[in-house]
Amino acid sequence: MAAVTTLLALAHQGLDEAAATTAPAERYALSHLAALRAAAAVLACRAQPLDGARRARPRPVWSLLVQVAPELAEWAAFFAAGAAKRSAAEAGLPGVVSPREADDLLRDATSFVALVETSLTTRLAG
């Protein structure tokens, strides 16, 4: 699936960009977005489209992830909890993210992307 491959590549690119920046807010936001792209790859691979007659209202990726990949529920809750902080960091609010928080999120997002990639590679190969 091309969409899955593209989203995983974008997630890795985001992690690389996050690792290269020295600004904590930017590192935090890029790390969170990388995790979001990995979650979107899971949805692209596993989600079933709705029939044409019924359209649901938009829902956050993290809540959808729990439905299609319940084994990732803890990760979804973790990243959902950081979404407001990511938005504040993207808005440029000073002091929203410490260097330690940014480093920790980069490490966690890297673990999540690797887990998703392994899971999807196994699923697509099988």
Secondary structure, DSSP 8 states (H G I E B T S, - for coil): -HHHHHHHHHHHHHHHHHHH---HHHHHHHHHHHHHHHHHHHHHHH-----TT-------HHHHHHHH-GGGHHHHHHHHHTHHHHHHHHTT-TTSS-HHHHHHHHHHHHHHHHHHHHHHHHHHH-
